[in-house]
Protein backbone atom coordinates (compact mmCIF):
# COMPACT_ATOMS: atom_id res chain seq x y z
CA UNK A 1 0.00 0.00 0.00
CA UNK A 2 1.55 3.33 -0.97
CA UNK A 3 1.84 6.13 1.54
CA UNK A 4 -0.71 8.22 -0.40
CA UNK A 5 -3.37 5.52 -0.11
CA UNK A 6 -2.88 4.76 3.55
CA UNK A 7 -5.79 5.42 5.85
CA UNK A 8 -5.39 7.80 8.77
CA UNK A 9 -6.57 7.20 12.33
CA UNK A 10 -6.95 10.56 14.03
CA UNK A 11 -5.84 11.01 17.63
CA UNK A 12 -6.77 13.65 20.21
CA UNK A 13 -4.69 14.01 23.38
CA UNK A 14 -6.03 15.51 26.63
CA UNK A 15 -3.09 16.42 28.83
CA UNK A 16 0.40 17.03 27.54
CA UNK A 17 2.47 16.48 30.66
CA UNK A 18 5.00 13.71 31.15
CA UNK A 19 2.89 10.86 29.75
CA UNK A 20 0.96 12.83 27.15
CA UNK A 21 4.11 14.55 25.92
CA UNK A 22 5.93 11.22 25.79
CA UNK A 23 3.08 9.70 23.80
CA UNK A 24 3.13 12.51 21.25
CA UNK A 25 6.92 12.29 20.93
CA UNK A 26 6.81 8.52 20.41
CA UNK A 27 4.06 8.75 17.79
CA UNK A 28 6.31 11.16 15.88
CA UNK A 29 9.61 9.37 16.44
CA UNK A 30 8.33 5.92 15.42
CA UNK A 31 5.76 7.14 12.90
CA UNK A 32 7.14 5.12 9.97
CA UNK A 33 7.51 1.90 11.95
CA UNK A 34 4.00 2.23 13.41
CA UNK A 35 2.59 2.93 9.96
CA UNK A 36 4.25 -0.20 8.56
CA UNK A 37 2.80 -2.32 11.34
CA UNK A 38 -0.72 -0.93 10.94
CA UNK A 39 -0.94 -0.20 7.24
CA UNK A 40 -2.29 3.18 8.32
CA UNK A 41 -1.06 6.43 9.82
CA UNK A 42 -1.71 7.60 13.37
CA UNK A 43 -2.11 11.36 13.17
CA UNK A 44 -2.47 13.61 16.23
CA UNK A 45 -4.98 16.23 15.10
CA UNK A 46 -6.07 17.88 18.39
CA UNK A 47 -4.28 18.50 21.70
CA UNK A 48 -5.50 20.16 24.90
CA UNK A 49 -3.37 20.99 27.93
CA UNK A 50 -3.68 23.45 30.81
CA UNK A 51 -0.28 24.97 30.06
CA UNK A 52 0.54 24.56 26.40
CA UNK A 53 3.70 25.87 24.83
CA UNK A 54 3.58 26.37 21.08
CA UNK A 55 6.60 24.10 20.65
CA UNK A 56 4.96 21.27 22.62
CA UNK A 57 2.39 20.56 19.93
CA UNK A 58 4.09 21.98 16.84
CA UNK A 59 2.43 20.67 13.70
CA UNK A 60 -0.84 19.67 15.42
CA UNK A 61 -3.82 21.14 13.57
CA UNK A 62 -5.80 22.13 16.66
CA UNK A 63 -4.48 23.03 20.11
CA UNK A 64 -6.00 24.60 23.20
CA UNK A 65 -6.65 24.26 26.91
CA UNK A 66 -10.14 22.70 26.85
CA UNK A 67 -10.21 18.86 26.89
CA UNK A 68 -13.93 18.89 26.08
CA UNK A 69 -13.11 20.52 22.76
CA UNK A 70 -11.02 17.43 21.96
CA UNK A 71 -13.69 14.87 22.84
CA UNK A 72 -16.35 16.82 20.93
CA UNK A 73 -14.18 17.20 17.83
CA UNK A 74 -15.76 15.14 15.00
CA UNK A 75 -12.30 14.74 13.44
CA UNK A 76 -10.98 12.76 16.45
CA UNK A 77 -11.34 8.95 16.33
CA UNK A 78 -9.41 8.00 19.49
CA UNK A 79 -9.09 10.13 22.64
CA UNK A 80 -5.99 9.77 24.82
CA UNK A 81 -6.54 10.89 28.43
CA UNK A 82 -3.26 11.65 30.21
CA UNK A 83 -4.40 14.45 32.53
CA UNK A 84 -4.46 12.33 35.70
CA UNK A 85 -6.68 12.79 38.74
CA UNK A 86 -10.47 12.65 38.78
CA UNK A 87 -11.61 16.15 37.88
CA UNK A 88 -12.18 16.74 35.02
CA UNK A 89 -10.69 13.40 33.83
CA UNK A 90 -13.74 11.34 34.79
CA UNK A 91 -16.19 13.54 32.92
CA UNK A 92 -13.84 13.82 29.94
CA UNK A 93 -13.51 10.04 29.61
CA UNK A 94 -17.19 9.38 30.29
CA UNK A 95 -18.35 11.96 27.73
CA UNK A 96 -15.84 10.79 25.12
CA UNK A 97 -17.19 7.22 25.45
CA UNK A 98 -20.77 8.49 25.28
CA UNK A 99 -19.79 10.37 22.10
CA UNK A 100 -18.85 7.02 20.56
CA UNK A 101 -15.11 7.59 20.70
CA UNK A 102 -12.55 5.03 21.78
CA UNK A 103 -10.46 6.11 24.78
CA UNK A 104 -6.95 5.25 25.94
CA UNK A 105 -6.04 6.29 29.47
CA UNK A 106 -2.98 6.09 31.70
CA UNK A 107 -5.04 7.07 34.76
CA UNK A 108 -4.74 4.23 37.29
CA UNK A 109 -6.72 6.01 40.01
CA UNK A 110 -9.58 6.64 37.60
CA UNK A 111 -9.72 2.99 36.48
CA UNK A 112 -9.30 1.51 39.97
CA UNK A 113 -11.90 3.73 41.63
CA UNK A 114 -14.38 4.56 38.82
CA UNK A 115 -13.60 1.92 36.22
CA UNK A 116 -16.71 -0.19 36.80
CA UNK A 117 -18.91 2.75 35.77
CA UNK A 118 -16.72 3.78 32.82
CA UNK A 119 -16.50 0.25 31.41
CA UNK A 120 -20.29 0.05 31.53
CA UNK A 121 -20.53 3.29 29.50
CA UNK A 122 -17.98 1.96 27.00
CA UNK A 123 -19.93 -1.28 26.58
CA UNK A 124 -23.20 0.62 26.14
CA UNK A 125 -21.71 2.59 23.24
CA UNK A 126 -19.67 -0.28 21.70
CA UNK A 127 -16.33 1.47 22.14
CA UNK A 128 -13.06 0.53 23.82
CA UNK A 129 -11.61 1.94 27.02
CA UNK A 130 -7.95 0.81 27.04
CA UNK A 131 -5.67 1.24 30.05
CA UNK A 132 -2.46 -0.82 29.66
CA UNK A 133 -0.32 2.18 30.65
CA UNK A 134 -2.13 2.56 33.98
CA UNK A 135 -0.21 -0.37 35.53
CA UNK A 136 3.57 -0.92 35.57
CA UNK A 137 4.52 1.55 32.84
CA UNK A 138 6.19 -0.24 29.95
CA UNK A 139 5.50 -3.79 31.22
CA UNK A 140 2.54 -5.21 29.23
CA UNK A 141 1.00 -6.89 32.28
CA UNK A 142 -2.63 -6.09 31.39
CA UNK A 143 -2.27 -7.84 28.04
CA UNK A 144 -0.44 -10.75 29.68
CA UNK A 145 -3.16 -11.29 32.31
CA UNK A 146 -6.14 -10.66 30.05
CA UNK A 147 -4.92 -12.39 26.89
CA UNK A 148 -1.64 -14.29 27.26
CA UNK A 149 -2.77 -16.15 30.40
CA UNK A 150 -6.47 -16.35 29.50
CA UNK A 151 -6.47 -20.18 29.51
CA UNK A 152 -5.28 -20.24 33.13
CA UNK A 153 -7.02 -20.08 36.45
CA UNK A 154 -4.85 -17.47 38.15
CA UNK A 155 -3.96 -18.60 41.66
CA UNK A 156 -2.04 -15.54 42.83
CA UNK A 157 0.02 -12.61 41.72
CA UNK A 158 2.50 -10.42 43.54
CA UNK A 159 4.30 -7.36 42.34
CA UNK A 160 6.76 -4.58 43.01
CA UNK A 161 4.54 -2.00 41.35
CA UNK A 162 5.80 1.31 42.68
CA UNK A 163 9.28 2.37 41.63
CA UNK A 164 9.64 5.07 44.30
CA UNK A 165 9.06 2.65 47.16
CA UNK A 166 11.39 0.08 45.61
CA UNK A 167 14.12 2.70 45.18
CA UNK A 168 13.82 3.75 48.82
CA UNK A 169 14.03 0.19 50.18
CA UNK A 170 16.93 -0.63 47.85
CA UNK A 171 18.92 2.40 48.98
CA UNK A 172 18.12 1.74 52.65
CA UNK A 173 19.49 -1.80 52.24
CA UNK A 174 22.60 -0.80 50.30
CA UNK A 175 23.58 2.26 52.33
CA UNK A 176 21.98 1.41 55.68
CA UNK A 177 20.21 4.77 55.72
CA UNK A 178 17.03 5.79 57.52
CA UNK A 179 13.77 6.07 55.58
CA UNK A 180 13.55 9.87 55.74
CA UNK A 181 17.11 10.26 54.41
CA UNK A 182 16.47 8.16 51.31
CA UNK A 183 13.08 9.75 50.75
CA UNK A 184 14.76 13.14 50.56
CA UNK A 185 17.23 11.71 48.01
CA UNK A 186 14.36 10.25 45.96
CA UNK A 187 12.71 13.67 45.88
CA UNK A 188 15.93 15.34 44.77
CA UNK A 189 16.30 12.80 41.95
CA UNK A 190 12.68 13.30 40.83
CA UNK A 191 11.56 9.78 41.79
CA UNK A 192 9.28 11.04 44.57
CA UNK A 193 6.84 13.95 44.58
CA UNK A 194 7.02 16.82 47.07
CA UNK A 195 4.05 15.06 48.74
CA UNK A 196 5.12 11.39 48.50
CA UNK A 197 2.06 9.96 50.25
CA UNK A 198 0.65 8.08 47.25
CA UNK A 199 3.95 6.29 46.71
CA UNK A 200 5.33 5.57 50.18
CA UNK A 201 1.97 4.80 51.83
CA UNK A 202 0.99 2.31 49.13
CA UNK A 203 -1.98 4.08 47.52
CA UNK A 204 -0.42 4.09 44.05
CA UNK A 205 0.38 0.37 44.34
CA UNK A 206 -3.13 -0.36 45.64
CA UNK A 207 -4.66 1.25 42.54
CA UNK A 208 -2.53 -0.97 40.31
CA UNK A 209 -3.18 -4.12 42.36
CA UNK A 210 -6.93 -3.50 42.24
CA UNK A 211 -6.83 -3.42 38.45
CA UNK A 212 -4.64 -6.52 38.07
CA UNK A 213 -6.71 -8.53 40.55
CA UNK A 214 -9.94 -7.71 38.75
CA UNK A 215 -8.52 -9.13 35.51
CA UNK A 216 -6.84 -12.09 37.20
CA UNK A 217 -9.91 -13.28 39.10
CA UNK A 218 -12.82 -11.85 37.13
CA UNK A 219 -14.11 -9.73 40.01
CA UNK A 220 -15.40 -6.14 39.89
CA UNK A 221 -12.86 -3.42 40.67
CA UNK A 222 -12.82 -3.01 44.46
CA UNK A 223 -10.21 -0.45 45.48
CA UNK A 224 -11.97 0.27 48.77
CA UNK A 225 -11.43 -3.37 49.80
CA UNK A 226 -7.68 -3.35 49.10
CA UNK A 227 -5.67 -3.31 52.33
CA UNK A 228 -2.91 -0.68 52.12
CA UNK A 229 0.18 -0.22 54.28
CA UNK A 230 3.26 1.89 53.55
CA UNK A 231 7.00 1.60 54.14
CA UNK A 232 7.70 4.56 56.42
CA UNK A 233 8.03 2.33 59.52
CA UNK A 234 10.74 0.11 58.02
CA UNK A 235 14.16 0.64 59.64
CA UNK A 236 17.71 -0.32 58.64
CA UNK A 237 17.65 -2.78 61.55
CA UNK A 238 14.62 -4.55 60.07
CA UNK A 239 16.46 -4.85 56.76
CA UNK A 240 19.55 -6.25 58.52
CA UNK A 241 17.57 -8.78 60.56
CA UNK A 242 15.68 -9.88 57.45
CA UNK A 243 19.00 -10.43 55.67
CA UNK A 244 20.29 -12.50 58.60
CA UNK A 245 17.17 -14.68 58.30
CA UNK A 246 17.67 -15.12 54.54
CA UNK A 247 15.14 -12.53 53.31
CA UNK A 248 14.88 -9.12 51.68
CA UNK A 249 12.15 -6.57 52.34
CA UNK A 250 10.09 -5.39 49.37
CA UNK A 251 6.90 -3.33 49.15
CA UNK A 252 4.50 -5.72 47.43
CA UNK A 253 0.99 -5.78 46.07
CA UNK A 254 -0.40 -9.28 46.60
CA UNK A 255 -3.63 -10.78 45.27
CA UNK A 256 -4.46 -14.39 46.07
CA UNK A 257 -7.41 -16.71 45.45
CA UNK A 258 -8.17 -18.77 48.59
CA UNK A 259 -11.04 -21.08 49.60
CA UNK A 260 -12.32 -18.26 51.86
CA UNK A 261 -12.16 -15.52 49.23
CA UNK A 262 -9.76 -13.12 47.51
CA UNK A 263 -6.86 -11.44 49.32
CA UNK A 264 -6.06 -7.90 48.12
CA UNK A 265 -3.20 -6.34 50.08
CA UNK A 266 -0.30 -3.92 49.71
CA UNK A 267 2.38 -3.89 52.42
CA UNK A 268 6.08 -4.39 53.17
CA UNK A 269 6.97 -8.07 52.77
CA UNK A 270 9.87 -10.37 53.55
CA UNK A 271 10.80 -12.42 50.45
CA UNK A 272 13.44 -15.19 50.32
CA UNK A 273 16.64 -13.77 48.84
CA UNK A 274 16.78 -16.52 46.19
CA UNK A 275 13.55 -15.31 44.59
CA UNK A 276 14.00 -13.24 41.44
CA UNK A 277 11.37 -10.82 42.73
CA UNK A 278 13.63 -10.09 45.72
CA UNK A 279 16.42 -9.05 43.36
CA UNK A 280 14.51 -6.33 41.47
CA UNK A 281 16.17 -3.13 42.66
CA UNK A 282 16.05 0.64 42.15
CA UNK A 283 13.01 2.04 40.40
CA UNK A 284 12.28 -1.22 38.53
CA UNK A 285 8.91 -2.97 38.63
CA UNK A 286 8.18 -6.70 38.47
CA UNK A 287 5.07 -8.87 38.71
CA UNK A 288 5.08 -12.59 39.49
CA UNK A 289 1.95 -14.47 38.36
CA UNK A 290 0.99 -18.06 39.19
CA UNK A 291 -1.42 -19.80 36.80
CA UNK A 292 -2.68 -23.34 37.29
CA UNK A 293 -1.59 -24.40 33.78
CA UNK A 294 1.52 -22.37 33.03
CA UNK A 295 2.96 -22.21 36.55
CA UNK A 296 4.86 -19.09 37.58
CA UNK A 297 5.80 -16.35 35.13
CA UNK A 298 7.68 -13.13 35.87
CA UNK A 299 7.26 -9.78 34.10
CA UNK A 300 9.79 -7.04 34.81
CA UNK A 301 10.94 -3.74 33.39
CA UNK A 302 10.56 0.02 33.76
CA UNK A 303 7.42 0.82 35.72
CA UNK A 304 7.35 4.52 34.90
CA UNK A 305 8.98 7.17 32.76
CA UNK A 306 8.20 9.13 29.63
CA UNK A 307 9.15 6.52 27.05
CA UNK A 308 8.03 3.42 28.95
CA UNK A 309 4.53 4.67 29.72
CA UNK A 310 4.23 6.31 26.30
CA UNK A 311 5.07 2.94 24.77
CA UNK A 312 2.09 1.34 26.54
CA UNK A 313 -0.25 4.19 25.51
CA UNK A 314 0.75 3.88 21.85
CA UNK A 315 0.36 0.09 21.96
CA UNK A 316 -3.25 0.57 23.12
CA UNK A 317 -3.86 3.10 20.36
CA UNK A 318 -2.53 0.60 17.81
CA UNK A 319 -4.78 -2.20 19.12
CA UNK A 320 -7.83 0.03 18.73
CA UNK A 321 -6.66 1.21 15.30
CA UNK A 322 -6.42 -2.42 14.10
CA UNK A 323 -9.96 -3.01 15.30
CA UNK A 324 -11.17 0.08 13.43
CA UNK A 325 -9.32 -0.84 10.24
CA UNK A 326 -10.87 -4.30 10.33
CA UNK A 327 -14.32 -2.72 10.53
CA UNK A 328 -15.03 -4.22 13.95
CA UNK A 329 -17.24 -1.93 16.01
CA UNK A 330 -17.46 -3.80 19.31
CA UNK A 331 -14.17 -4.56 21.15
CA UNK A 332 -13.21 -8.21 20.72
CA UNK A 333 -11.85 -8.53 24.27
CA UNK A 334 -13.89 -7.45 27.32
CA UNK A 335 -12.26 -4.60 29.21
CA UNK A 336 -11.49 -6.77 32.25
CA UNK A 337 -11.16 -10.00 30.30
CA UNK A 338 -14.45 -11.61 31.34
CA UNK A 339 -17.83 -11.56 29.61
CA UNK A 340 -19.37 -12.77 32.88
CA UNK A 341 -17.75 -11.42 36.05
CA UNK A 342 -17.76 -13.24 39.40
CA UNK A 343 -19.98 -11.04 41.57
CA UNK A 344 -20.21 -13.42 44.52
CA UNK A 345 -16.56 -13.89 45.50
CA UNK A 346 -15.74 -12.15 48.78
CA UNK A 347 -12.70 -9.92 49.16
CA UNK A 348 -11.26 -10.74 52.57
CA UNK A 349 -10.44 -8.20 55.25
CA UNK A 350 -6.82 -8.22 56.39
CA UNK A 351 -7.58 -10.03 59.65
CA UNK A 352 -8.85 -13.04 57.69
CA UNK A 353 -5.64 -13.67 55.75
CA UNK A 354 -3.04 -16.25 56.72
CA UNK A 355 0.65 -15.45 56.56
CA UNK A 356 4.01 -16.03 58.14
CA UNK A 357 5.27 -13.05 60.14
CA UNK A 358 8.44 -11.21 61.13
CA UNK A 359 8.14 -9.57 64.56
CA UNK A 360 10.61 -7.13 66.15
CA UNK A 361 9.78 -6.80 69.84
CA UNK A 362 11.60 -4.20 72.02
CA UNK A 363 12.10 -5.61 75.52
CA UNK A 364 13.99 -4.96 78.75
CA UNK A 365 17.02 -7.25 78.90
CA UNK A 366 15.86 -9.56 81.71
CA UNK A 367 15.99 -13.29 82.26
CA UNK A 368 12.80 -15.09 81.24
CA UNK A 369 11.36 -12.47 78.87
CA UNK A 370 11.69 -14.74 75.83
CA UNK A 371 9.95 -17.55 77.71
CA UNK A 372 7.03 -15.27 78.58
CA UNK A 373 6.69 -14.17 74.95
CA UNK A 374 6.82 -17.80 73.80
CA UNK A 375 4.08 -18.75 76.24
CA UNK A 376 1.79 -16.04 74.86
CA UNK A 377 2.43 -17.24 71.30
CA UNK A 378 1.68 -20.82 72.37
CA UNK A 379 -1.56 -19.76 74.05
CA UNK A 380 -2.70 -18.27 70.73
CA UNK A 381 -1.63 -21.32 68.65
CA UNK A 382 1.19 -19.46 66.89
CA UNK A 383 4.39 -21.43 66.43
CA UNK A 384 7.84 -19.88 66.19
CA UNK A 385 10.14 -20.74 63.28
CA UNK A 386 13.26 -18.71 64.16
CA UNK A 387 14.51 -16.23 66.79
CA UNK A 388 17.25 -13.60 66.82
CA UNK A 389 18.22 -12.14 70.20
CA UNK A 390 21.28 -9.88 70.21
CA UNK A 391 23.51 -8.95 73.11
CA UNK A 392 22.19 -5.92 74.96
CA UNK A 393 23.95 -2.63 74.30
CA UNK A 394 21.64 -0.76 76.67
CA UNK A 395 18.81 -1.57 79.06
CA UNK A 396 16.67 -2.69 76.12
CA UNK A 397 17.19 -5.23 73.35
CA UNK A 398 15.10 -6.26 70.35
CA UNK A 399 13.85 -9.83 70.06
CA UNK A 400 13.20 -10.80 66.43
CA UNK A 401 10.83 -13.69 65.76
CA UNK A 402 9.84 -15.43 62.54
CA UNK A 403 6.54 -17.30 62.87
CA UNK A 404 5.00 -20.17 60.98
CA UNK A 405 1.70 -19.67 59.13
CA UNK A 406 -0.97 -18.01 61.26
CA UNK A 407 -4.26 -16.16 60.83
CA UNK A 408 -3.77 -12.43 61.21
CA UNK A 409 -6.72 -12.09 63.58
CA UNK A 410 -5.12 -14.59 65.94
CA UNK A 411 -1.72 -12.92 65.63
CA UNK A 412 -3.21 -9.53 66.52
CA UNK A 413 -4.62 -11.02 69.73
CA UNK A 414 -1.20 -12.41 70.57
CA UNK A 415 0.53 -9.09 69.85
CA UNK A 416 -1.86 -7.21 72.13
CA UNK A 417 -1.10 -9.68 74.91
CA UNK A 418 2.67 -9.45 74.31
CA UNK A 419 2.62 -5.63 74.31
CA UNK A 420 0.87 -5.79 77.69
CA UNK A 421 3.78 -7.72 79.24
CA UNK A 422 5.77 -5.54 81.70
CA UNK A 423 9.10 -6.33 79.97
CA UNK A 424 7.91 -5.15 76.54
CA UNK A 425 8.69 -1.44 76.25
CA UNK A 426 7.34 -0.31 72.89
CA UNK A 427 5.19 -1.15 69.89
CA UNK A 428 5.95 -4.34 67.99
CA UNK A 429 6.97 -4.00 64.36
CA UNK A 430 5.21 -6.66 62.28
CA UNK A 431 6.08 -7.46 58.63
CA UNK A 432 4.34 -10.19 56.68
CA UNK A 433 6.40 -12.93 55.03
CA UNK A 434 5.77 -14.55 51.63
CA UNK A 435 7.82 -17.68 50.83
CA UNK A 436 6.25 -17.90 47.32
CA UNK A 437 6.43 -21.66 47.17
CA UNK A 438 6.40 -22.59 43.50
CA UNK A 439 7.56 -19.12 42.54
CA UNK A 440 10.43 -18.16 40.25
CA UNK A 441 13.82 -18.53 41.94
CA UNK A 442 17.10 -16.90 41.10
N, C-alpha and C positions, 0 to 999 in steps of 0.2 A: 504494500500500500504506500503510495507516495505521500510525502509530507503534506502536499496541498489537499489531498483527499481525506486526510485523517480527521476523525471527529474530535470535538473538543468538549470536555467535561469542565464546567465552570464552577469555580470555588469561591466562596466568601469566607473571610476570616474575621471573627469577633475576638479582639484582644491580640495585641502585637507585642506582648512582653517576651519573656524568655522562651516559652514554648511556642507561642504564635510566630515570633520572629524567626525561631529556628526552623519551624515548619515552612515558612515562606522561603527562607534561604535554601533549604534542602530541595524544595520543588524547583527552584531555579538552577541550583548546582547540578542536580541529577536529571534535569528535564529530558535530555535525549534518551538516557537509559530507561527512565520511567515510560516514555512514549513508546520505546521498542517493546517493552513488556506488555503494555496495554493495547497497542495498536491505536492509541488515541492520545491527545494532549490533555494535560491538566493545567488549566489556565486560571490563575487568581484574578478575578475581575472586580472584586469589591472587598475593601478592608475597613474595619472600624476599630479605633483604639482611643482611650481617654486622652493620651498624650501622643500625638502622632507627628513625627518629624517627616518632612517631605522626602528625605533620603530613605526612610524606613520602607516606604511602599512605592519607590520609584518604578514607573512603568505600569502600575495598577490603574485601571480605567477610572474606578470610583474609590474615593477615600473619604473618611470623616470620623466623627466621634460617636455616632449613634448606631449601636448594634442592631436596633430594630429596623434601620434602613437596609441593613444587609439581609436580614431574614425575610423582608418584604420585597426584595429586589427580584423581579421575574427572571432576570438573567442569571441568577445563582441556582445551581443544581444541588450542591452539597455545602452545608454550613459547617465550619470548624469553630467550635467554642473553646477558646483558651484564655478566658477572662479570669477564671477561678472564682471561688466563693459562691454564695447563693443568690445575691441580689446585685445585678439583675439576671445573673446567669440562668436561674431556673426558668424565669419567664421567657427569656430569649430562646432557650432550648425547647420549651414546651410549645411556644408559638411557632417556631420553625417547623417542628414536627406536624403541628396542626395545619400549617401551610402546605404540607405535602413534600417537604424537603428532607432529605437525608441529613443526619447530623453526626459529626465526629467530635468527641469531647475528651479532654485530658483531665477532667474535673472529678477526682476521686471522691471528694466530700459530697458532691452533687449526686453521683451514682449511688454511693453507699447509703445516703440518708433519704434521697428522694427518687431513687431509681425505679422502685416499683411503680410509682405513678407515671414516670416518664416513659417507661417501657410499654405501659398500657396505652398511652397516647400514640406511641410509635406504631404499635400493632393495629390500633384503630384506623390509622391512616396509611397502612401498608408501606411504611418507610423504615429505614434502619437507623438505630441509635448505636454507634460504635464507640468503644471506650478502651481499646487495648492500652493506650498510653496512660491510663489512669492508675495502672498498677505496675510497679517495677520498671519504669522507664523503657529502656530498649530491649528488655527481656520479653519475648512473646508468650508470656505465661497464660494470658486469656485464651489465645488460640490453642495452646497446648492442652489446657484443661477442657475447653469446650469442644475441640475438634480432634486433636491428636490422641487424646486419651478417652474419647467418647465411648469406646467399647468396654471400658473398665468401670468397676464399682470402686470409687475412690474411698480408701480407708482412712487416710489422714494426709495432711500436708502441713509443712512447717517452713517458715521463711524468715530470713533477715531482709526486711522489706522497708527499712529506713536507713539510708546511708549516713545521716548525721549521727544517729545513735550508735551505729556500728563503728564509725570513725572514733567517737569518744571512747568506747570500750576498748578498741584496739590500742589507742594512744595511752590510756590508763594502764593497760597490761604491759606495753613496751617500755614506758617511761616511769611507771609507778607513780603517776601523778593523781591528785585528787580530781574529782568530777568537775568542780567549778573551774579549775585551772584549764582543763582540756576543753571545756565548753567555751571559755573565752578565746582559746586558740581557734576553735571551729568557727566562731563568729568572725574572727579576723580573716580567716581564709575564705569566708563566704559560704561555708557548708551549713551554718546555722543562722537563723534569722535573729534580729535584735530581740524579739520575743520568741524563744525556742520551744515554747510549751507544746505545740503540736508534735514536734519531733521527739523531745526527750521524755515526755509524759505518755507517749504511745498512741496519741490520737490519730496521727497520720498512718501509722501501721495498722490501727484498728479499722480505718476506712478500707485499706487495701485487703485486709484479711476478710472483712465482711463480704467484699465482692468475690474473692476467690472461693470462699466457702459456699456461697450461693450457687456458683457454677459447679463446684465439685460434688455437692450433695443434692442439688435440685431443690433448695429451700428458698423462700423469699428472702430478700435482703433484710437483715435484722441488726443494724448497727447498734441500736440501743441495748441489745442483748450481749454484745461483745465485751468481755471483761478486759479492762485496760489498766496497766500498771507501768510506770516509767522506770528510768534507770538512775535517778538522782540520788538514791540511797545506797548505791553500790560503792564500795570503798576499795582502795588498793589492797587492803588486807583480805577482803573477800576474794579478789582475783588471785592472790597468792595462795590462799587456802584451797581454792578450787583447783589450781595447778598442782598442788601437793597431792590432791585426791585423784588426779588424772583427768581433770575437766577444764574447759574454758567457759567463760560467761558470755553469752550473746543475748541480745534483745530480740525475742522471737515472736512471731504471730503463729499460733498453733490452732488448727481446726481438725477435730477428730470425730469420726462416727463411732459411737459406742452403743451397747444394748440399751442404755438408759436414755440416750439422746445425743445431740451434737454438742461438742465442746467448741467454744469460740473464745480464745484468750490471747492477750498480748502481755508479755511480762519478761523480765530478765530470766534466763534459763541456763543451768549448767548442762553442757554437752560434752560427751567424751571427746578427748583431744584427737582421737583417730578418725573421727567423722569429718568428711570433707566440709560439711556445713560449719564446723568449728574453725576451719582454716580460711574462711572468707573474711578478709580484713579491709581496713580503710573504709571508703565510701561504697564499696561493692554491695550488691544485693544477690541473694540466692534463695531459691525455693526448692525444697525437697518434697516430692509427691509420691505416695504409695498407692498403687492400684492393684486390685486383686489379680489381674492378668499379667500386667507388665512388670510388677514388682516396684522397686524404687527408682525414680528418675530425678536428676538434679538439673536445675536451670539456673545459670548464674551469668552475671554481666553488670553493666552500668545501670544503676537504678534511677538515675536522674541525669540532668544535663541537657544542654541545648540540642545537640545532635542526636543523642540517644532517644529522648522523648519525641523529638521531631520525626525520627525514623518510624516510631510506632504510629504517630498520627498519620503520616503519609501512607503507611501500609494499610491502615483502615480506609483511607480515601480510595486507594487503589482497589481494595476489595469491593467497595460500593460501586466504583466506576465499572468494574467487570460485570457486576450484576446489571447495571444500567445498559451497558453495551450489548448484553445478551438479551435485552428486552424483558428481563424478569422484574416484575413490580414488587412482589412480596419478598422480603429477605428469606433466603433458603435456610438459614440457621437461626433458631430462636435466640433472642438476646442473651439469655442466661443458659442456653444449651438444652433446655427441656421444653417440650410442648406441654407436658403436664407436670407441674411442680408438686413437690411433697409439701402439703400444707399442714400435716398432722405430726411432724417430727419436732419434738421439743428441743429447744436450745437450753442447755443446762446452766444453772447459776454456778459460780465458781466454787461454792462449798460442796457441790455434788461431784466434782471431778476427783479422780484418783491420780496421785503422782508420787514420785520419790521427792525427798526434800533435803536441802542443805539448811542447817540452822547454826547461826553464830550467837552464842548465849554469853553475855558479860556477867561474870560471877566474882564474888569475893574468894580469894585463894584460901580455902579452908578444907580440911579433911572431911570427906563424906559428901561433898556437894555433888559430885558426879553420880554417886549412888542414889541420892535423892531425886536427881533429874531422871535417872534411868527408871526408878520406881514409878514416877508419874507417867512416863512413856508406856511402861508395861501396863499400868492401870487403864490406859486408853487404847490398848491393843496396837501400839505402834512399835515396831521392832527397829533396832539400830543396826546399821550396816557398817559404819566406820566412825571413829572418833579421833579428833586432834585436840590435844591439850598441851599447850606450851608452858614452859617455865615462866613463872610470874616475874615481871619486871617492875611491878608496883603492887598495891594492895588488891588489884583486880586482875583477872585473866580471862580471855575468851575461851569457851569450850565450843568446838566445832563438831557438829554431828551430821552424818549422812544417814537418812532413814531408808527403810524399804518402802514399798508401795503402801500408801495409806489414803483414806478419804480425807479431803481437806476439812470437812466439817469436824471430823474427829481430831485432826491435828490442831485445829483452832482451839478446841476444848483443852487439849494437852498444853498448848502454849500459854493459855490463860492461867492454868494451874501452875506451870513452871514460873511464870513471871511473878506469881504471888509468893514464891518461896523467899525466905528472908535473905538467902545468899545470892539471889539474882538481883543485879543492881541497875538494870536498864532494859530497854525494849530489845526483843529478839529479832534479829534479821533473818528472814526466811526467803529462800530462793528455790523455786521449783527445779526439778532435775528431769531431763528427758534422755534416756539411754538410746532411743531410736533403734530398737532391735529390728533387724531387717533393713536398716537404712544403708546409705552409701558410705563406705569407709574410705579412708585415705589410702 
